[in-house]
């Protein structure tokens, strides 16, 4: 039974909570899994959603969609958090779910937030009820479940990856929140276009973060002479606690392009100049570290594998030290990638391999390479030959391919 007081103080809930859509029509983003004709949408509309795991960045709608599924299916809905719940909590849910199924024919959806934090014992306590069908599991996690969760649970679930919400969708949600009666309508908010753009661009695809920032601006900004709460780009930056990017969009991408091409062109001075121009303009330095990582493989590659280690270390330093100290590690990585010998054979090999995988698939693997077949005895174990032995590894149709060629 629903709590009689559940909706009594809705106006005190955070804006992000108040603006949760109640059905698919109000849900934004994730068109790759929820677009017309997509599997997950068909399952929801047919009220036949099985046990699922949703994984992806925070604020992308995982919990919201889980609640929509339970509402659409006219089922019981129980929410637990993996950090605060134990085996006893799971058993209590299962016991009640079994009674509801036997008495009313209603199955129960168990939503588990942070499901990657569940122990093996917690996971195992749920397996039998999943197989009997009176409980459907909806796990939400920011971690890849194939690596972070027990295989027994993952094998019983359909896994759907959530992507970051694009800027246009986020702006639409913010406009909806400003106009909605259960949103910010009573505050008489007027927001500048560049402030709206800033919220959408800076929250990194996280709708919750954007809505939290918008609400903070609405409740802390004094009324102007027109009795409006006027949210500017500077207020938006303050509410998100990030420096407002003092560049227009074109200049930002031009500078980022110049930085990348300077890395590739081995010009240390230019690369450092563009990097620091962007940092001083308000860009997250991690963006530059990630670009440096990409170029360490794309433009340096096997000619100096240490470049990739240096670049990855700079991102680690920025995440753990912050600025300004993290800029030391970023500067070191930029210098290393610029100074390293250049070789693009890694990206060439990747593109050639991907092209064959897509356009020339061939499952006729040589028999001696297959898993435990009669022909396996003909496989030549390289270590029996001093570490290397001539042997065909590719299917016949691709046996003369050579993706990677070393440079002198």
C-alpha positions in Angstrom: 0.0 0.0 0.0 1.3 3.5 -0.8 2.2 5.8 2.0 -0.6 8.2 2.7 1.9 11.0 3.3 4.1 10.2 0.4 3.1 13.3 -1.7 2.3 15.6 1.2 5.5 17.7 0.9 6.3 17.4 -2.8 7.1 21.0 -3.0 10.0 20.5 -0.6 11.6 17.8 -2.7 14.6 18.7 -5.0 13.7 20.0 -8.4 15.3 17.0 -10.1 13.0 14.7 -8.1 9.9 16.8 -8.8 10.6 16.9 -12.5 10.9 13.1 -12.9 8.7 12.1 -15.9 5.9 9.6 -15.1 5.7 8.0 -18.5 7.7 7.4 -21.7 6.3 10.5 -23.4 8.1 12.8 -20.9 11.3 10.8 -20.9 14.3 12.4 -22.7 17.4 10.8 -24.1 18.4 7.1 -24.6 16.8 7.0 -28.1 19.3 4.2 -29.0 17.3 1.9 -26.6 13.9 3.7 -26.3 13.3 4.9 -29.8 10.2 3.7 -31.7 10.6 0.0 -32.5 13.6 -0.5 -30.1 13.5 -3.6 -28.0 13.3 -2.0 -24.6 10.4 0.3 -25.7 8.5 -2.7 -27.1 9.0 -4.6 -23.8 7.7 -1.6 -21.8 4.7 -1.1 -24.0 3.9 -4.8 -23.9 4.3 -4.7 -20.1 6.7 -7.6 -20.3 10.0 -6.2 -19.1 12.2 -8.9 -17.7 15.0 -8.5 -15.2 17.3 -5.8 -16.5 20.5 -3.9 -15.6 20.8 -0.3 -16.6 24.4 1.1 -16.5 25.8 4.4 -17.5 26.8 7.9 -16.2 24.8 9.5 -13.4 21.8 11.7 -14.1 20.9 9.9 -17.4 17.5 8.5 -16.4 18.3 5.0 -15.1 16.2 5.2 -11.9 13.5 7.3 -13.6 13.0 4.7 -16.3 12.9 1.9 -13.7 10.0 3.7 -11.9 8.2 4.2 -15.3 8.5 0.5 -16.0 7.0 -0.4 -12.6 4.2 2.1 -13.0 3.4 1.0 -16.6 3.4 -2.6 -15.7 0.9 -2.0 -12.8 3.2 -4.0 -10.5 4.6 -3.6 -7.0 7.7 -1.6 -6.7 10.4 -1.8 -4.1 13.6 0.3 -4.0 16.8 -0.7 -2.2 20.3 0.7 -2.2 23.1 -1.8 -2.3 25.2 0.2 0.1 22.6 0.2 2.9 20.7 -3.1 2.3 21.7 -6.6 3.4 20.6 -10.2 2.7 17.8 -9.8 5.3 16.3 -6.9 3.4 16.3 -8.9 0.2 14.7 -11.9 1.8 11.9 -9.6 3.2 11.2 -8.2 -0.2 11.1 -11.7 -1.7 8.7 -13.0 0.9 6.3 -10.1 0.4 6.6 -10.4 -3.4 5.7 -14.1 -3.2 2.6 -13.3 -1.2 1.5 -10.5 -3.6 2.0 -12.8 -6.5 0.0 -15.6 -5.0 -2.8 -13.4 -3.7 -3.2 -10.7 -6.4 -1.2 -12.1 -9.3 1.1 -9.0 -9.2 4.8 -9.4 -9.7 7.3 -7.1 -7.9 10.0 -5.0 -9.5 13.0 -4.7 -7.2 15.0 -1.6 -8.1 18.5 -1.7 -6.7 20.6 1.4 -6.9 24.4 1.0 -7.0 23.9 -2.6 -7.7 27.6 -3.2 -8.4 28.1 -2.8 -4.7 26.1 -6.0 -3.9 28.0 -8.9 -2.4 27.8 -12.4 -3.8 25.7 -13.5 -0.8 23.2 -10.7 -1.6 23.1 -11.6 -5.3 22.7 -15.3 -4.6 19.7 -14.7 -2.3 17.7 -13.3 -5.2 18.5 -15.9 -7.9 15.7 -18.4 -7.1 12.9 -15.8 -7.1 14.1 -14.4 -10.4 13.8 -17.9 -12.0 10.3 -18.4 -10.6 9.2 -15.1 -12.1 7.4 -13.3 -9.2 10.3 -10.8 -8.8 11.9 -8.9 -11.7 15.2 -7.2 -10.9 16.1 -3.7 -12.2 19.7 -2.9 -11.3 21.1 0.6 -11.8 24.8 1.2 -11.8 27.5 3.6 -13.1 29.9 0.6 -13.5 30.1 -1.9 -16.3 28.1 -4.9 -14.9 30.1 -7.4 -16.9 33.1 -6.6 -14.8 31.6 -5.3 -11.5 28.8 -7.8 -10.8 28.5 -11.5 -10.2 28.1 -13.5 -13.3 25.0 -15.4 -12.0 23.0 -12.1 -11.8 24.2 -10.7 -15.1 23.4 -13.9 -16.9 19.7 -13.6 -15.8 19.3 -10.0 -16.9 19.2 -8.0 -20.1 21.8 -5.3 -20.0 21.2 -1.8 -21.4 23.8 0.9 -21.6 22.7 4.5 -21.0 24.5 7.4 -22.7 25.0 11.0 -21.6 22.1 13.2 -22.4 22.8 15.6 -25.2 22.7 19.4 -24.7 19.5 20.0 -26.6 17.6 17.5 -24.6 19.0 19.0 -21.3 17.9 22.5 -22.4 14.4 21.2 -23.1 14.2 19.7 -19.6 15.4 23.0 -18.0 12.8 25.0 -20.0 10.2 22.5 -18.9 11.3 22.9 -15.3 11.1 26.7 -15.4 7.6 26.7 -16.8 6.1 23.8 -14.8 3.8 24.4 -11.8 5.6 21.7 -9.9 8.9 23.2 -11.0 10.0 26.8 -10.8 6.9 28.6 -12.3 6.2 30.3 -9.0 9.6 31.9 -8.9 9.1 33.9 -12.2 12.5 32.8 -13.6 14.0 34.4 -16.7 17.2 32.7 -17.9 19.6 34.0 -20.6 20.2 31.8 -23.6 24.0 31.6 -22.9 23.2 30.6 -19.3 20.9 27.8 -20.6 23.7 26.8 -23.0 26.2 26.8 -20.1 24.0 24.6 -17.9 23.5 22.1 -20.7 27.2 22.1 -21.8 28.9 22.0 -18.4 26.8 19.4 -16.6 28.4 16.7 -18.9 25.2 15.0 -19.9 23.9 14.8 -16.3 20.3 16.1 -16.1 20.2 15.9 -12.3 23.3 18.2 -12.1 21.8 20.7 -14.5 18.5 20.8 -12.6 20.2 21.1 -9.2 22.2 24.1 -10.5 19.1 25.7 -12.0 17.2 25.3 -8.7 20.1 26.7 -6.7 20.1 29.8 -9.0 16.4 30.2 -8.6 16.3 30.1 -4.8 19.4 32.3 -4.2 19.1 35.0 -6.9 17.3 38.2 -5.7 14.5 39.7 -7.7 15.4 42.4 -10.1 13.5 45.6 -10.7 11.0 43.7 -12.9 10.3 41.3 -10.1 12.1 38.5 -12.0 14.8 36.1 -11.0 17.2 36.7 -13.8 19.8 33.9 -14.2 22.8 34.9 -16.2 25.7 32.8 -17.4 27.8 34.1 -14.4 25.1 32.9 -12.0 24.9 29.6 -13.8 28.7 29.2 -13.4 28.6 30.0 -9.7 25.7 27.6 -9.1 27.6 24.7 -10.8 30.8 25.9 -9.0 32.7 26.0 -12.3 34.4 28.9 -14.1 32.3 30.1 -17.0 34.0 29.4 -20.3 35.0 32.8 -21.6 35.0 31.6 -25.3 32.3 31.3 -27.8 31.7 27.8 -29.2 33.7 28.4 -32.5 36.8 29.7 -30.7 36.6 26.9 -28.2 36.7 24.2 -30.9 39.4 26.1 -32.9 41.7 26.3 -29.9 41.1 22.6 -29.1 41.8 21.7 -32.7 45.0 23.8 -32.6 46.1 22.0 -29.4 45.6 18.6 -31.0 47.4 19.4 -34.2 50.3 21.0 -32.2 50.7 17.7 -30.3 50.8 15.8 -33.5 53.2 18.3 -35.0 55.7 18.0 -32.1 55.5 21.7 -31.2 55.8 21.8 -27.4 55.4 25.6 -27.1 52.3 25.8 -29.2 50.7 22.8 -27.5 51.3 24.3 -24.0 50.1 27.7 -25.1 46.8 26.4 -26.4 46.3 24.1 -23.4 46.8 27.0 -21.0 44.6 29.3 -23.1 41.8 26.8 -22.7 42.4 26.2 -19.0 42.4 29.9 -18.3 39.2 30.2 -20.3 37.5 27.7 -18.0 37.8 24.3 -19.8 38.0 21.3 -17.5 41.8 20.3 -17.8 40.7 16.6 -17.8 39.4 17.2 -21.4 43.0 18.1 -22.4 44.4 15.0 -20.6 41.9 12.8 -22.4 42.9 14.3 -25.8 46.5 13.8 -24.9 45.8 10.1 -24.1 44.1 9.7 -27.5 47.1 11.3 -29.3 49.6 9.2 -27.4 48.1 6.1 -29.2 47.0 7.7 -32.4 50.2 9.7 -33.2 52.9 8.1 -31.1 51.8 4.5 -30.7 54.4 1.7 -30.6 57.3 4.1 -31.4 57.2 5.1 -27.7 54.6 3.2 -25.6 55.7 5.2 -22.5 53.8 8.2 -24.0 50.5 6.5 -23.2 51.5 5.8 -19.7 52.5 9.5 -19.2 49.2 10.7 -20.6 47.1 8.3 -18.5 49.1 9.4 -15.4 48.2 13.0 -16.1 44.5 12.3 -16.0 45.0 10.3 -12.8 46.9 13.3 -11.3 44.2 15.8 -12.3 41.5 13.6 -10.8 43.3 13.1 -7.5 45.3 16.4 -7.1 43.1 18.8 -8.8 44.4 22.2 -10.0 46.9 23.9 -10.1 49.1 20.9 -9.1 47.5 18.6 -11.6 48.7 21.0 -14.4 52.3 19.9 -13.7 51.5 16.3 -14.7 49.5 17.5 -17.7 52.3 19.7 -18.8 54.8 16.8 -18.4 52.5 14.5 -20.5 52.1 17.2 -23.2 55.8 17.7 -23.5 56.4 13.9 -23.6 53.9 13.3 -26.4 55.3 16.3 -28.4 58.9 15.1 -28.0 58.1 11.4 -28.8 58.7 9.9 -32.2 55.6 9.9 -34.3 54.0 6.7 -35.7 50.4 6.4 -36.7 50.5 2.6 -37.4 48.3 1.9 -34.3 45.3 3.8 -35.7 46.0 2.5 -39.2 46.0 -1.1 -37.9 42.8 -0.5 -35.8 40.9 0.9 -38.8 42.0 -1.9 -41.1 41.0 -4.6 -38.6 37.7 -2.9 -37.9 37.0 -2.7 -41.7 37.6 -6.4 -42.2 35.6 -7.3 -39.1 32.6 -5.4 -40.5 32.9 -6.0 -44.2 34.8 -9.4 -44.4 33.6 -11.5 -41.4 34.8 -15.1 -41.7 34.1 -17.7 -39.0 36.2 -20.4 -40.6 38.9 -20.3 -37.9 41.7 -22.8 -38.5 40.7 -26.0 -36.8 43.8 -26.2 -34.6 42.9 -22.8 -33.0 39.4 -23.8 -31.9 38.5 -24.6 -28.4 39.0 -28.3 -27.5 38.6 -30.0 -30.9 40.2 -33.1 -32.3 42.5 -30.8 -34.4 43.7 -29.0 -31.3 46.6 -31.4 -31.1 48.0 -29.9 -34.2 48.3 -26.4 -32.6 52.0 -25.4 -32.3 52.7 -24.0 -28.8 55.1 -21.1 -29.5 57.1 -21.6 -26.3 58.0 -25.1 -27.5 59.8 -23.4 -30.4 61.7 -20.8 -28.5 58.8 -18.3 -28.3 57.8 -18.1 -32.0 56.8 -20.5 -34.7 55.3 -20.0 -38.2 51.6 -20.8 -38.1 48.4 -19.5 -39.8 46.1 -17.7 -37.4 43.7 -15.9 -39.7 40.9 -17.6 -41.8 42.0 -18.5 -45.3 40.1 -15.6 -46.8 42.2 -13.1 -44.7 45.5 -15.0 -44.3 47.5 -12.5 -46.3 46.3 -9.5 -44.4 48.9 -7.4 -42.6 47.5 -4.5 -40.5 50.5 -3.4 -38.6 53.9 -2.6 -40.2 56.7 -1.4 -38.0 58.5 1.8 -38.9 62.3 2.0 -38.7 
